[in-house]
Amino acid sequence: DDILNKYRNAPDAGLQPTSPQRNTISTSPRGKLPIGLRNNNPGNLRGRYHGAVGSNGGFAVYDSPEAGVRAASKQLDIYDRRGINTVNRVIGTWAPPNENDTGAYAARVARGLGVSPDQPLDIRDPRIKSGLLKAIFDVENGPDKNPHTQDSIKSIIG
């Protein structure tokens, strides 16, 4: 609820009680919030999986901010099982170079974590995973817009 309240209190934000996006945040036409936050999808996951209730411009829509955080966590679990466990490999898969400046994205995430981009990570460690998700959410939504702290992420993903 704290995360949802931060969304509600953002400039020009308001809940739109429309299905299937019943808890999705919308903004004024000038759009103060990034699409990831409007879709309750701070990682900007594509497709309809991990509990998505819809899609918007190819990006998954979740029914709550917490559901979007859990979906991003599940995606990292899949990567970990496939041996994708460095910042460079995670970001290269999460944000492929045909759509993103993957090198700059990975460098920013690695800096946020305080690790080398090629250093193997124990993604199963809640401290590492929550830090990685926080850094990804900062890049995807802007650090000034991202309401998710490492502690809030850790409490959501358990």
Sine and cosine of phi, psi and omega as CSV:
sin_phi,cos_phi,sin_psi,cos_psi,sin_omega,cos_omega
0.00,0.00,-0.54,0.84,0.03,-1.00
-0.88,0.48,-0.66,0.75,0.00,-1.00
-0.91,0.42,-0.71,0.70,0.01,-1.00
-0.88,0.48,-0.62,0.79,0.04,-1.00
-0.90,0.43,-0.59,0.80,0.08,-1.00
-0.89,0.46,-0.64,0.77,0.05,-1.00
-0.89,0.46,-0.74,0.68,-0.04,-1.00
-0.88,0.48,-0.55,0.84,-0.06,-1.00
-1.00,0.01,0.01,1.00,0.05,-1.00
-0.93,0.38,0.46,-0.89,0.00,-1.00
-0.82,0.58,0.77,-0.64,0.08,-1.00
0.89,0.45,0.31,0.95,-0.02,-1.00
-1.00,-0.04,0.51,-0.86,0.07,-1.00
-0.32,-0.95,0.54,-0.84,0.02,-1.00
-0.96,0.28,0.65,-0.76,0.09,-1.00
-0.94,-0.33,0.94,-0.35,-0.07,-1.00
-0.99,0.13,0.79,0.61,0.01,-1.00
-0.96,-0.29,0.59,-0.81,0.01,-1.00
-1.00,-0.01,0.56,-0.83,0.06,1.00
-1.00,0.07,0.07,1.00,-0.10,-0.99
-0.99,-0.15,0.73,0.68,-0.19,-0.98
-0.84,0.54,-0.48,0.88,0.02,-1.00
-0.93,-0.37,0.24,0.97,-0.02,-1.00
-0.96,0.27,0.66,-0.75,-0.01,-1.00
-1.00,0.05,0.66,-0.75,0.13,-0.99
-0.85,-0.52,0.19,-0.98,0.00,-1.00
-0.73,-0.68,0.03,-1.00,0.09,-1.00
-0.90,0.44,0.21,-0.98,0.02,-1.00
-0.82,0.57,-0.44,0.90,0.03,-1.00
-0.96,0.26,-0.25,0.97,0.12,-0.99
0.87,0.49,0.99,0.16,0.02,-1.00
-0.97,0.25,-0.48,0.88,-0.03,-1.00
-0.98,-0.20,0.62,-0.79,0.06,-1.00
-0.91,0.41,0.37,-0.93,-0.04,-1.00
-0.85,0.53,-0.58,0.81,0.00,-1.00
-0.87,0.50,-0.62,0.78,0.02,-1.00
-0.98,0.21,-0.59,0.80,0.06,-1.00
-0.89,0.45,-0.52,0.85,-0.02,-1.00
-1.00,-0.04,0.10,0.99,-0.11,-0.99
0.82,0.57,0.59,0.81,-0.10,-1.00
-0.71,-0.71,0.95,0.31,-0.12,-0.99
-0.90,0.44,-0.30,0.96,0.06,-1.00
-1.00,-0.03,-0.03,1.00,-0.03,-1.00
0.80,0.60,0.72,0.69,0.08,-1.00
-0.91,0.41,0.61,-0.79,0.04,-1.00
-0.99,-0.13,0.42,-0.91,0.06,-1.00
1.00,0.03,-0.03,-1.00,-0.02,-1.00
-0.86,-0.50,1.00,0.10,0.03,-1.00
-0.54,-0.84,0.08,-1.00,-0.04,-1.00
0.85,0.53,0.61,0.80,0.08,-1.00
1.00,0.02,0.21,0.98,0.02,-1.00
-0.87,0.49,0.60,-0.80,0.02,-1.00
-0.97,-0.25,-0.02,1.00,0.01,-1.00
0.05,-1.00,-0.16,-0.99,0.07,-1.00
-0.59,-0.81,0.38,-0.92,-0.03,-1.00
-0.58,-0.81,0.95,-0.32,-0.01,-1.00
0.89,0.46,0.50,0.86,-0.01,-1.00
1.00,0.01,-0.19,0.98,0.01,-1.00
-1.00,-0.07,0.61,-0.79,0.02,-1.00
-0.91,0.42,0.52,-0.85,0.10,-0.99
-0.88,-0.47,0.76,-0.66,0.02,-1.00
-0.92,-0.40,0.40,-0.92,-0.09,-1.00
-0.99,0.17,-0.10,0.99,0.07,-1.00
-0.40,-0.92,0.36,-0.93,0.08,-1.00
-0.86,0.51,-0.61,0.79,-0.01,-1.00
-0.90,0.44,-0.64,0.77,0.03,-1.00
-0.89,0.46,-0.61,0.79,0.05,-1.00
-0.92,0.39,-0.62,0.79,0.05,-1.00
-0.91,0.41,-0.70,0.72,0.02,-1.00
-0.89,0.46,-0.61,0.79,0.03,-1.00
-0.89,0.45,-0.68,0.73,0.03,-1.00
-0.89,0.45,-0.63,0.78,0.05,-1.00
-0.89,0.46,-0.68,0.74,0.04,-1.00
-0.89,0.46,-0.59,0.80,0.02,-1.00
-0.90,0.43,-0.66,0.75,0.05,-1.00
-0.90,0.43,-0.57,0.82,0.07,-1.00
-0.87,0.49,-0.67,0.75,0.03,-1.00
-0.89,0.46,-0.72,0.69,0.03,-1.00
-0.85,0.53,-0.71,0.70,-0.03,-1.00
-0.87,0.50,-0.69,0.73,0.02,-1.00
-0.89,0.46,-0.45,0.89,0.01,-1.00
-1.00,-0.01,0.06,1.00,0.01,-1.00
0.99,0.14,0.23,0.97,0.04,-1.00
-1.00,0.02,1.00,-0.05,-0.19,-0.98
-0.67,-0.74,0.38,0.92,0.17,-0.99
-0.88,-0.48,0.35,-0.94,0.03,-1.00
-0.85,0.53,-0.71,0.70,-0.01,-1.00
-0.85,0.52,-0.69,0.72,-0.03,-1.00
-0.96,0.29,-0.65,0.76,0.03,-1.00
-0.88,0.47,-0.78,0.63,-0.05,-1.00
-0.94,0.34,-0.56,0.83,0.06,-1.00
-0.88,0.47,-0.46,0.89,0.04,-1.00
-1.00,-0.01,-0.68,0.73,-0.03,-1.00
-0.91,0.41,-0.69,0.72,-0.10,-1.00
-0.75,-0.66,0.97,0.24,-0.14,-0.99
-0.86,0.50,0.48,-0.88,-0.09,-1.00
-0.90,0.44,-0.31,0.95,0.05,-1.00
-0.96,0.28,-0.20,0.98,0.01,-1.00
-0.86,-0.51,-0.27,0.96,-0.17,-0.99
-0.62,-0.79,0.28,-0.96,0.21,-0.98
-1.00,0.06,0.99,0.16,-0.15,-0.99
-0.87,0.49,-0.62,0.79,0.01,-1.00
-0.88,0.48,-0.72,0.69,0.02,-1.00
-0.92,0.39,-0.65,0.76,0.02,-1.00
-0.87,0.50,-0.77,0.64,-0.02,-1.00
-0.88,0.47,-0.66,0.75,0.00,-1.00
-0.89,0.46,-0.65,0.76,0.00,-1.00
-0.92,0.40,-0.67,0.74,0.03,-1.00
-0.91,0.42,-0.71,0.71,0.01,-1.00
-0.87,0.49,-0.67,0.74,0.05,-1.00
-0.87,0.50,-0.70,0.72,0.01,-1.00
-0.88,0.47,-0.54,0.84,0.02,-1.00
-1.00,0.05,-0.31,0.95,-0.06,-1.00
0.96,0.27,0.58,0.82,-0.01,-1.00
-0.76,-0.65,0.23,-0.97,0.14,-0.99
-0.97,0.25,0.58,-0.82,0.01,-1.00
-0.87,0.49,-0.37,0.93,-0.01,-1.00
-0.97,-0.24,0.10,0.99,0.01,-1.00
-0.96,0.27,0.80,-0.60,0.07,-1.00
-0.88,0.47,0.67,-0.75,-0.02,-1.00
-0.91,-0.41,0.57,-0.82,0.14,-0.99
-1.00,-0.01,1.00,0.06,-0.09,-1.00
-0.90,0.43,-0.34,0.94,0.04,-1.00
-0.96,0.28,-0.31,0.95,0.04,-1.00
-0.96,0.29,0.87,-0.49,-0.06,-1.00
-0.83,0.56,-0.54,0.84,0.02,-1.00
-0.93,0.38,-0.68,0.74,0.02,-1.00
-0.93,0.37,-0.75,0.66,-0.05,-1.00
-0.88,0.47,-0.70,0.71,-0.01,-1.00
-0.92,0.40,-0.58,0.82,0.07,-1.00
-0.92,0.40,-0.65,0.76,0.03,-1.00
-0.90,0.43,-0.71,0.70,0.02,-1.00
-0.89,0.45,-0.68,0.73,0.03,-1.00
-0.85,0.53,-0.72,0.70,-0.01,-1.00
-0.90,0.44,-0.65,0.76,0.04,-1.00
-0.90,0.43,-0.71,0.70,-0.01,-1.00
-0.89,0.45,-0.59,0.81,0.06,-1.00
-0.88,0.47,-0.69,0.73,0.00,-1.00
-0.93,0.36,-0.71,0.71,-0.08,-1.00
-0.92,0.40,-0.55,0.83,-0.12,-0.99
-0.88,-0.48,-0.18,0.98,-0.10,-1.00
1.00,-0.05,0.76,-0.65,-0.05,-1.00
-0.88,0.47,-0.44,0.90,0.01,-1.00
-0.98,0.19,-0.28,0.96,0.00,-1.00
-0.98,-0.22,-0.44,0.90,-0.08,-1.00
-0.93,0.36,0.91,-0.41,-0.01,-1.00
-1.00,0.08,-0.09,1.00,-0.09,-1.00
-1.00,0.08,0.86,-0.50,0.11,-0.99
-1.00,-0.05,0.24,-0.97,0.05,-1.00
-0.87,0.49,-0.64,0.77,0.01,-1.00
-0.92,0.40,-0.66,0.75,0.01,-1.00
-0.92,0.40,-0.62,0.78,0.04,-1.00
-0.90,0.44,-0.72,0.69,0.00,-1.00
-0.86,0.52,-0.64,0.77,-0.01,-1.00
-0.94,0.33,-0.52,0.86,0.01,-1.00
-0.96,0.28,-0.68,0.74,-0.10,-1.00
-1.00,0.03,-0.18,0.98,0.09,-1.00
0.99,0.17,0.00,0.00,0.00,0.00
